[in-house]
Amino acid sequence: MIRVYGSRLCPDCICFEESLKRNNISYEFVDIHENMANLKAFLRLRDMNPAFDDVKKNGFVGIPAIDLEGEIELDWEKYLQDLGITVAHLEQEKSSTCSVDGKGC
């Protein structure tokens, strides 16, 4: 089973989770806004894993982050496409409040 670090406030995370649900893919969702323990677990992963280097350098949060038993995937749309899954885009407009510069998550 995959573990997904994200936020239910993040439009990309919402779309990714909805795509997983629609395709009956088992996953564990770790909402980094739910409690301090979840946030600390994500920050530990983000600080220690080189997969996040470009994300941090460009001012992004790095969610959704897909943990595939220790291997981190940050391109959630490509991950779904590789599984042959169509991305479930929601009707809401994508917000760009996830990064410091306002460009996305």
Secondary structure, 3 states (H helix, E strand, C coil): CEEEEECCCCHHHHHHHHHHHHCCCCEEEEECCCCHHHHHHHHHHHHHCHHHHHHHHCCCCCCCEEEECCEEECCHHHHHHHCCCCCCCCCCCCCCCCCCCCCCC
